Amino acid sequence: HTGSFSGSHPWRSPHGLLEALQLLLTADPSWLRRLKVTLVGHLTRSETQATAALASSGLVQMVEEADHGEALRFQQEGDVLLLVDHPRPWPASNLPNKLFEYLALRRPILALCTPGMVADTVSGLEAGMCAAADDPRAIAGVIGRLYEAFASGTLQQHACTAPLDHFHRRFLTQQLAVRFDDVLAQHARAPCP
């Protein structure tokens, strides 16, 4: 994971993930040898405290300071990229910039999110797996399935292979320009009041 959690949105939290990791370790301590979670970016004091035990076990690595280039390098080295959206009682209508960075890298995404645009995009592009950010058991289950795919050599089957041109700024700007042209043309044909 690159970036902040509650530092960028007060409801975004790594706590569901951390609880899931603890569930995995409690059930099978060999996860210490099989899994490494790297959190790149600033953590709040409470997030750091919540992560401390997992960090001291070696399961979680915290990298406090990284510029954007270094964060991208961590993304490129990851087998699975973690996206944490904040829980909300309504379907999410936004797509964070990080999702587009992750999609471009063609790595499987573990999206911790509620129903909405993030879940629809990850699922629709077959770009990874989703679980609710506040459901540690579901998160642990998805981590287990991703690890099984990694161990069997099929992890890359969970990465996006779809064309992504329709997300490019040039394409989106062109579509917006067409809409503006349509509105201006309709206005030009409308009778003057």
C-alpha positions, -999 to 999 in steps of 0.1 A, spaced: 0 0 0 13 34 -9 -1 66 6 -19 75 38 -50 61 53 -70 85 77 -45 112 68 -63 115 34 -98 107 46 -108 104 83 -129 73 77 -102 54 58 -84 29 81 -60 0 80 -76 -16 111 -96 -42 92 -65 -53 73 -45 -54 105 -71 -75 123 -72 -98 92 -34 -103 94 -37 -110 131 -64 -136 124 -42 -153 98 -12 -154 122 -33 -167 151 -46 -195 129 -12 -203 113 21 -187 124 37 -198 91 22 -167 75 53 -149 89 73 -168 63 48 -165 34 36 -129 36 50 -95 38 29 -64 38 46 -31 31 29 2 41 45 31 23 35 65 35 27 84 66 7 67 94 -10 85 122 1 78 157 -29 55 163 -23 36 130 14 32 139 5 19 174 -20 -5 158 6 -17 134 35 -20 159 30 -57 169 27 -69 133 57 -47 124 79 -62 152 69 -97 140 83 -89 106 49 -94 88 44 -57 82 71 -32 70 64 5 75 82 30 52 73 64 66 88 87 40 88 81 3 85 105 -26 62 96 -55 89 80 -75 99 58 -47 63 49 -39 59 39 -76 90 16 -72 74 -1 -42 42 -6 -63 62 -21 -92 79 -46 -68 47 -57 -51 30 -90 -60 -4 -76 -50 -13 -39 -46 -35 -29 -17 -62 -3 -21 -82 8 10 -113 29 4 -133 42 34 -165 24 44 -197 43 38 -234 35 40 -240 42 4 -224 30 -29 -191 47 -35 -192 70 -66 -155 79 -67 -124 63 -81 -92 72 -63 -61 81 -85 -42 53 -68 -66 28 -86 -54 41 -120 -18 38 -110 -24 2 -98 -43 -7 -130 -15 6 -152 10 -17 -134 -11 -48 -143 -7 -63 -108 -35 -79 -89 -53 -55 -66 -67 -63 -32 -94 -37 -29 -109 -31 6 -140 -13 -3 -178 -10 0 -200 -16 -31 -197 11 -57 -173 23 -83 -141 8 -69 -156 -26 -64 -173 -24 -98 -141 -13 -116 -119 -40 -100 -145 -67 -106 -154 -55 -140 -118 -54 -152 -110 -86 -134 -82 -67 -118 -81 -84 -84 -103 -92 -55 -125 -71 -32 -135 -74 5 -152 -49 28 -126 -28 46 -143 -34 79 -146 -72 76 -114 -88 89 -126 -124 82 -135 -115 46 -101 -98 42 -83 -128 56 -102 -151 32 -92 -130 2 -56 -128 13 -57 -166 16 -71 -170 -19 -45 -146 -34 -17 -165 -16 -30 -198 -30 -29 -182 -65 6 -170 -59 18 -204 -46 2 -222 -76 17 -197 -101 -16 -183 -112 -16 -150 -93 -12 -130 -126 -46 -144 -137 -61 -119 -111 -44 -89 -128 -61 -66 -153 -55 -75 -189 -82 -54 -203 -74 -23 -225 -73 8 -204 -73 35 -231 -108 47 -221 -93 59 -188 -66 80 -204 -69 118 -199 -67 124 -237 -97 101 -243 -117 115 -214 -109 151 -225 -119 143 -260 -153 129 -247 -158 160 -226 -151 183 -256 -177 164 -277 -203 170 -250 -194 207 -249 -197 209 -287 -231 192 -285 -244 217 -259 -231 246 -279 -247 233 -310 -280 229 -293 -278 264 -278 -270 278 -313 -302 262 -327 -324 273 -298 -346 303 -305 -337 335 -288 -361 345 -260 
